[in-house]
Amino acid sequence: MLKSVASLSPEEKKTLGKSLNELRADVDAELALKEKEIREQELTSAESRFIDMTVPGKSSGVSQHPIKMVQSDIIDIVTRMGFSVWRSPSVTTEYNNFDALNIPSWHPARDMQDTFWLQD
């Protein structure tokens, strides 16, 4: 509408130009007000979404590490298949590690480079 003012007579330009400028000022004021409202809403919603990382978390009910859970599932499956699970210490004797499992003396698992040997 402002572009069409140039083709009007001087008297019409004066009245229409004044009206259009008032309209533009009103629209700009309304837009500024609405923008301020939107920014305040964004700030309010951002504050409500704020998470304090120093507050202790709530328990989700999972008490085991996921790998430990999978290990428990596998043990459950193989025991239902008829196998038994034998737990032993991390450091064991040659008897418990090889002889009791019927691993012959010539087996590659008994090689020096494949086994961590400790003195008595």
C-alpha positions as CSV (number, residue, x, y, z in Angstrom):
1,M,0.0,0.0,0.0
2,L,2.9,2.4,0.7
3,K,4.2,1.9,-2.9
4,S,0.8,2.9,-4.3
5,V,0.9,6.3,-2.4
6,A,3.4,7.7,-4.9
7,S,0.7,7.7,-7.6
8,L,-1.8,9.6,-5.6
9,S,-2.5,13.4,-5.5
10,P,-0.7,15.4,-2.8
11,E,-3.8,15.7,-0.6
12,E,-4.5,12.0,-0.8
13,K,-0.8,11.3,-0.1
14,K,-1.0,13.3,3.1
15,T,-4.0,11.6,4.5
16,L,-3.3,8.0,3.3
17,G,0.4,8.3,4.2
18,K,-0.4,9.5,7.7
19,S,-2.9,6.6,8.2
20,L,-0.5,4.0,6.8
21,N,2.4,5.3,9.0
22,E,0.1,5.0,12.1
23,L,-0.9,1.5,11.1
24,R,2.7,0.5,10.6
25,A,3.6,1.9,14.1
26,D,0.7,0.0,15.6
27,V,1.7,-3.2,13.9
28,D,5.3,-2.8,15.0
29,A,4.2,-2.2,18.6
30,E,2.0,-5.3,18.6
31,L,4.8,-7.4,17.1
32,A,7.3,-6.1,19.7
33,L,4.8,-6.9,22.5
34,K,4.1,-10.4,21.1
35,E,7.9,-11.1,20.7
36,K,8.4,-10.1,24.3
37,E,5.6,-12.5,25.4
38,I,7.1,-15.3,23.4
39,R,10.6,-14.7,24.9
40,E,9.2,-14.7,28.4
41,Q,7.4,-17.9,27.8
42,E,10.6,-19.5,26.4
43,L,12.5,-18.4,29.5
44,T,9.8,-19.7,31.8
45,S,9.7,-23.1,30.0
46,A,13.5,-23.3,29.9
47,E,13.6,-22.7,33.7
48,S,11.1,-25.5,34.3
49,R,13.1,-27.9,32.2
50,F,16.3,-27.1,34.1
51,I,18.0,-30.1,35.6
52,D,20.2,-29.7,38.6
53,M,23.1,-32.2,38.0
54,T,24.2,-32.0,41.6
55,V,21.0,-33.6,43.0
56,P,21.4,-37.4,43.6
57,G,19.6,-39.4,40.9
58,K,16.6,-41.7,41.5
59,S,17.1,-45.4,41.2
60,S,15.8,-46.9,38.0
61,G,15.6,-50.4,39.6
62,V,18.5,-51.7,37.6
63,S,21.0,-52.9,40.1
64,Q,23.5,-54.8,37.9
65,H,25.8,-53.8,35.0
66,P,24.3,-54.8,31.6
67,I,27.2,-57.2,31.0
68,K,26.6,-58.9,34.3
69,M,22.9,-59.2,33.4
70,V,23.8,-60.9,30.1
71,Q,26.3,-63.2,31.9
72,S,23.5,-64.2,34.3
73,D,21.1,-64.9,31.4
74,I,23.7,-67.1,29.6
75,I,24.5,-69.0,32.8
76,D,20.7,-69.6,33.3
77,I,20.4,-70.9,29.7
78,V,23.3,-73.3,29.9
79,T,22.2,-74.7,33.2
80,R,18.8,-75.4,31.8
81,M,20.5,-77.2,29.0
82,G,22.1,-79.6,31.5
83,F,25.5,-78.0,31.9
84,S,26.9,-77.0,35.3
85,V,28.8,-73.8,36.0
86,W,32.1,-74.1,37.8
87,R,33.4,-71.0,39.5
88,S,37.0,-70.9,40.6
89,P,39.4,-68.2,41.7
90,S,41.3,-66.0,39.2
91,V,44.6,-67.5,40.2
92,T,44.5,-71.3,40.4
93,T,46.7,-74.3,40.5
94,E,47.8,-76.4,37.5
95,Y,45.7,-79.2,38.7
96,N,42.5,-77.1,38.8
97,N,43.2,-75.4,35.5
98,F,44.3,-78.4,33.4
99,D,44.5,-81.8,35.1
100,A,41.0,-81.7,36.6
101,L,39.6,-80.7,33.2
102,N,41.4,-83.6,31.5
103,I,43.6,-81.4,29.4
104,P,46.6,-83.5,28.4
105,S,50.2,-82.4,29.1
106,W,50.9,-81.9,25.4
107,H,47.9,-79.6,24.8
108,P,48.9,-76.1,23.4
109,A,47.0,-74.4,26.2
110,R,49.8,-75.5,28.6
111,D,52.5,-73.8,26.5
112,M,54.5,-71.2,28.3
113,Q,53.4,-68.3,26.0
114,D,49.7,-69.2,26.5
115,T,49.6,-69.6,30.3
116,F,50.6,-67.2,33.0
117,W,52.8,-69.4,35.3
118,L,53.5,-68.5,38.9
119,Q,56.0,-70.0,41.3
120,D,54.7,-71.7,44.4
